């Protein structure tokens, strides 16, 4: 049988638009004589649709579009994902098989994830039992995303009481098919491929997995669809691109996985996340505050790669504490990238603020309040530019700073999208060097200089934070690996330092709750995947 794996990039809630995407990919695959075209999980609605699923008129519209989608089919069958309401007002996350204009089979998702960024038990009822569907001489074992993740070593699988893949294999499936909306984080594609390889080898069956591609809010989907034949031949889909793979299941022609580093995949994920967030939210241009530092330089380089330098504007806003390099490095960056840059000094505004506050600030010494005032002036200017010209403001703070609260509410935290919110400072340097791998784009002076907020004379990040390699090592163990204090200390870190860092992370939860949406590129990001209380003691 000839199958087509179509990794498309839907917009959440755009049912008519997503139907057009499905139709286009279907017709192209049918023209290549595919017997079966397979789309990702919830491809009709986009993933995740969240509380749109609570709206009855949205579900009703989904039902209408499901029938429209089925009507496009001819002798080439189509599998796509959509929510289905049945069984007395119960909602299911389903794989739908349409053939010759009609829905002929549905398979409801059985294992509903409710960890990290997933919240499917909030909306869906778990399916009862997987079933085989016979089509053109094959017995299709169709499942939805998490249904394949009953594998050794995957901790969440211990919560499940049923293995859909094994059941389908016992029922006599001749090919296993998984439709997924599996979001990217570093090395996730490798884990996904391991799942397919495990089941294929265990049951001696070909296994096809198709995955969504594109950015939806903080989540980025990498595509990377995958086919494993029963004798171990592998076909790898592209990462971070829409694509339709045509595969002859009886005689698959292996396609090797392109070599690439984790940093390269994070780079591509951030570019796709920026591009789709801007496009799907209706923006066309972006503005960024350029400080001459590495975070804003990296953000600008990523934005230019995502939407083109002609659509990115930088504002450099020097104060009395700004070094000459903060201006010249920003100008050199803008020149290297080909983006626009404007300079707006903040000294006069800052002086005016201080004069207005002198009565209530009398008998006090300058402190962090005056430092943050400068950041808030810059944040106001950036938002004024955004408001005036309709550019989305990209926030430039990194995960290390957000973890420690080394950022200013209503200042440098202003923005519509926090590009580096899940990128530790040490990875900011790695990404910057990756961008400069062929020629200097981010000025080397920017990379080499000691990080500084430049809000007081001779200020350095190291005045307030541990060295970033130490800080990031602890933060990774605590935030991403979920270790507690004693476990982190056993990795060679000072107990007092670890305790201080952990307490600081919790203390600044209130700031992060007010931060812009941040793109997720690790296994544990701030935002929807980490839901901590604010008014708490732990």
N, C-alpha and C positions, 0 to 999 in steps of 0.2 A: 504494500500500500504506500502511496505517496502522500506524505503529510506536510503541512506548512505551519511553522511556528512563527506567529506574528507578534512581535513585541512592539506594541503601540504606546503612544504617549497621550492618554486621555486627560481632559480637564474635568475636575470633580464637579458633578452636577450638570454638566453640559450634555444632556442626553442626546439631543439632535446632532450636536457637533461630534460626539463620540461615535454615533451611528455612522456618520460620514467617514470617520477614520476606519471603522470596522469594514464598511462597505468597500472602500478603496483597497484596503489590504486583501479583502476576500476576493475581489474581482481580479486583482493582479495574480493571486495564487491560483485561482480557478483557471486563468488563462494559461498557466504553466502546468495544467492537467493535475493539480492536486486533488486527491480524493477527500481530504479532510483538512480544514483550516482551523487552527487552534489559537484563541485569544487569551489574554491574561485574566486573572481573578477580578471580578467586578469591573470588567472592561467597559461595560455600558455606563456605569456611574463614575468611574475613576475611584481610586483607593487612596485614603480612606474617606468615605462620605460623611462619617461622624453623625451629628444630630440631624442631618438632612433625612436620615432614615426614620426619624421620629415624626416626620411630616407626612400626613396621609395623602396629600395631593401629590407629593413627590413620588411616593410608592405607586400611586395610581398611574402617574405618568410613566413610570418604569414599566409597568405592565403593558401599557400601550406600545412603548418603544420595543419591548421584547418581541411582540408580534410583528412590528415593522421589520425588526432585524431578521426574524425568521423568514419573512417574505422575500428577502433578497436571495435566498439560497435556491440552488438548482440541484443537479446531480452531485455537485461538490457539497459535502456537509460542512457545518460550521459549529464549533464549540466556543461559547463566549460566557462571560460571567456577569451575573446580575442578581439583585435581591428579588426573592419571590415570596409573596404573601399567600399563605394557605393554612389549612388545618385549624380553622377558627381563629384567624387573626394572628397567626404566628409568622415571623419573618425568618427566612432562611437565606444564607449566602450560598448561591447555587451555581453549578456549571450546567449550562443549557446546550443541548445538541439539537440543531435545526437541520432539516433536510427536505428538499423539494417544497419549500415554502411554509413548512410547519415545524413546530416544536415536537420532537419525537421522543425526547428523553431528558430527564434532569437528574443531577446528582447533588444532593445537599452536603455542605461542608459539615464534617462530623466533629473534628477537633477545633475548638474555638479558642484562640490564644487570648490571654488576659494579662500578659506580662509586658514590661517595658512600654513600648509605644502602642501596643495592641490593646483593644478594649471591646472585643467582639461579643463577649457575653452580655454587654450592655444592650446590644441591639438584636442579636440573632439567637435563634433556637438551634441547638445542635441537631444535625441529621441523625437518622436512626441507624442505617446500615448501608454500606456500599453495595452497588449492584453492577453486574456486567451488562454491557450493551453490545449486541452483535451488529457489525456493519461491514459490508463488502468482504466477508470471509474472515474478518478479524473479531476477536472478543476484546472490546475496549474496557479497560479498568480505569475509570475516570475519577479523579479526586481533586480537592481544592487545597492548595498551599500547605497549611499546617498538617493536613492529613498524612503527609509523607514524612513528618518529622519524629516518628517513633523510631529513633535510632540510638545505638549505644553512645554514651557520652554527652547526649543532649539532655541537660538537667531537667528541662521542662517536660520531657516525655514521661517522667516519673509520675506526673499528675494525671496522665491519661489512662483509661481503662480498656482501650481498644486500639488495634493496629489495622487501619483501613487497608494498607498495602498488602499485608499478609492475607487478609480476608479476600481481597480481589484475586490474588494469586491462587488461592485455594479454590476459588470459584471457576478457575480456568482461563483467566485473562491471558491474552496472547500479546498484549502491549499495554504498558502502564502510561497514563497521561496525567500530568499535574499542571493545573493552571494556577499561577501564583501572582501575588503582589507583594514581593519580598523586598523590603527596603534595604538600601546599601548601608553598610558600614565597613570599615577596613577589614579585608579578608572574608567578607560575607559570601562572595561568589565562590570562593574555595570551599566553604562549608556547604553551600548549596549543591555544588558538584559532588561532594563527598556523600551527601544524602542519596542522590540519584545513583551513584556508583554502588553504594551499599545495597540498595534494594535490587538493582539490576543483577548484581552478582549473587545475591542471596536467592533470588527466585529464577535466575537464568532467563530473564525477560528483557526486551528492549524497554527503555524508559525515556519519555519525552517530557521536558519541563519548559514551559514558556512563562516568562516573567515580564511584568510591566516595566516600562522605562519612563524617565522624566522626573521632574521635581513637583511635588505637591506640598505646599507650605514648608515645614521644616524637613520633611522626608524627601530623600532622593532615591529613585529606583534605577538600578543599573542595567536592567535587561539581562544580558549574559545568559540567554536561554541555552539549554543544554540537552543533547541527545546522547544516550549511551545504548549501543546495541547489545544484544545478548552475548556476543563474543568479545565485548570490550572496546569496540570502535567508538570514538568520541567525535561529536560535532559541537563546536563552541560558537555561540552567537556573539555578536559584537557587544561591547560594554558602552553604556551611556549613549546609544544611538538606536533610533527606530530601524527595524530590519525584519524581513520575512525570510526564514530559512526553509528551503524546500528539501525534504529528506525522503529518499527511497528506503523504507524501513527494512526491506529485504536485501538491499545492496547499498548501505550508507557509505558515502565517501568522506572519510575523516577530515575534519577541519581543526587544525592545531590551535591551541590557546595562544594568543599573542603574548609575548613576554612583556612584563611591566612590573614596576615596583609598587609598594603600598602608597608611597608618596605620590606617584603618578596617578593612581586611581583616586586618591583624595583630591588631587588637583582637578581631575576631570569631573568628579562629583560636585565640587564647589562651583565650577563653571556652569554645569547643567542646572544646579540649584538656583544660582543667580538668574540665569537666562529665563528659566521657566517661571520663577516667582515674579519677575518683572513682567514677562509676557502675559501670564495668566491673571495677574492683578490689574492689567490694563495700562501699565506704564510703558514708556519707550526710552526714557533717559534716566540717568542716575547722577547724584551729586555726592561727593565724598570730602570730608575734612582732611586735608593733607598737613601732617605735622612735621614731616621730614623723618619720621620714625618708620620702623619696619612694618608695623601692623597696617598703617594706612597705605603704605607703599604696596604691600601684598594685596590688600583689598582692591586698590585701584587697578593693579595688573590683572587680577581675576575678573574684575568688572569689564575692563577693556576687551579681554578675551571672550567674555560672555556676550556682550551686546555691541561691541565695536567702540574704538576710542572716540569716534565722532559723537557718541551718545553719552559720554562720561565727562563731567566737569569736576574739577578739584578746587577747593577754596583753602588757601593758606592764610592763617589768621594770627600773625605774630604778636607777641606782647613784649614787655620790657625784659622778660626772662627768656625769651626765645633766642637761641643761638643763631648766628648767621647761617650756619649749615642747615637749620630747619627750613629756611626759605630756599637756599640754593639747591639743596637736595630734592626738595619738592619740585622745583622748576626743572631740574635735570630729569627727574622721573617723568614728569608730564611730557617733556620733549622726547624722551625715549619711547614713550607709549603713543605719542601723537594725540594726547587729550588736551582739552582746554584747562586753563588754570587762571584763577583770579586771586589777588591779594587784598585782604581787608584787615587792617590793623585794629587791635582791640584796646589799645592803651587809653584812648579818650573815653571810650565807653566804660572801661574799668574804673578810671578816675572819677567819672560821674557817679557810678554806683557807690564807690567808697565815700564820696562826699555826701550822698543822700543818706548813707547809713551811719555817718560819723556820730550822730547824737545817740543812737541806740547801741553803737559799738564802743562808745567812750569808756575809758578805764579798762579796756581789754587789749590784749596783745594780738597781733596778726597770727592767724592759725589756719587750719584746714578750711575754714569757712571762706577766707579770702582766696585760697587756692582754688577751691571748687567754683567760686564765683566766675573765675576766668573760663573754666570749662563750660559753665552754663551760658556765658555770653557767646562762646563759640557755638554751642548747641542751638541757641536762639537764632544766630545768624544763618546757620545751616538750614534750620527749619523754615526761616523766612525765604531763603532761596528756593527751597523745595516747594513751599506754598505758592510762591510767585510764578514759578516756571513749570510746575507740575512734574519735577524730577523726584524720584524716590530717593530718600537719604539712606545710604548704606552705612551702618554702624561698623566700627573697625576694631572693637575690643576683642581680645582673645580669651580662651577658656581659662587660662591661668589667672588672668586679671578678674574675670567674672567670679571665679571660685573664691577669691580672696577679698572681693568687694573693692578691688583697686580700680575703681571706676566711679564716675559721678552721675548720680541720677539727674535727669533733665539737663545733662551736659553731653559728655562723650557717649553716654548710653542712648541718646536720641537716635531715632532712625526707624525705618520700615522693615529692614532686614539686617540681622547681625550675621555677617558673612563668616566670621572666624569664631563664633561663640562655642564651637566644639573642637577648636584647634588649639592645643597647648602651645605655649611660647616656643618650646624647643622644635615643634613641628612647623611653626611659622618660619623659623630659619631654614629648615629643610625644604619647605615649599619655595621659599625665596631663591635658594640656591638652585632648585630644580628649574625655576623660571629662567634663571641666568645660565643654564647649562650650555647654551650655544653662543650667546652674547650677553653683554651687560644690559639689562633692562632696569632692574632695581639697582640704583647706584650702590657700588660696593661700600662707599662711606656710610650709607644708611644701614647696611648689614653689619658693619664693623663697629659702629658707635655704641656706647653703653646706653641701654634704654632709659629714657627719662620722660616724665610728663611735662617738664619745663614749666612748673607752676610756682617755683621759688628758686632762688639763686643756687646753682650747682646741684640741682636735685637729680638723683638717680633712683631707678626702681629698687636697686639693692639697698637703699636706705630703709625701705619698708618691707621688702620681701626677701626670702632666702634666695640664693642663686637659683636661676630657673631650672637647671638640670636636677637639682635636689628637690625643688618644689614640685616640678612636673612628675618626678618619679613617685613621690608620695601621693600626689593627686590622682595619678593613674591607678595606683593600687587601691586607693580609697573609693574613687568615683566609678571607675570602669571595671575594676576587678571585684569590688564590693568587700574588701578586707577590713577588719576592725583594727583598732589601735595596736594590740599585741602582735597581730600577724604582720602589720606593716613594720613594726620595730624589729621583728625577727628577720626582716629583709635588710637589716643593717642601718636603719635610720635612728636618729636620736629621739628618745621617747618624749622629751619635753617639746621638741620641735614638732613632732607628729601630732601631739595633743593640741598644740597651738593652731596648727593648720586645720585640723578637723573642726575645732571650735569656731574658727574664723569662717570656714565654709558654711556651717549651720547659721552663724550669726548674720550672714549676708543673704540669706534666702529671700528676704523682703525686697532686696534690690533686684534680684534675678526675676522675681515674679513680675516686675514692671519693665523688664528688658524686651526689646523687639524679638520677634521670631528668629531663631537661630538655626542654621543648616546643620543637620545631624550627619556626622561622618565617623563616629565611634560607636561602640556597643552600648554606651551609656552617656547620653547627652542631657544637658539641662533642658527643661521644657516638659513636653508631654510624656517623656519617658522617665522622668524623675519627679515624683509628686510629693514633695516634702511639706509638712506644716510650717507655718511661719512663727506663730505664737506658741512655742513649744520648748520643752527642756528635755534633752536626751543625753 
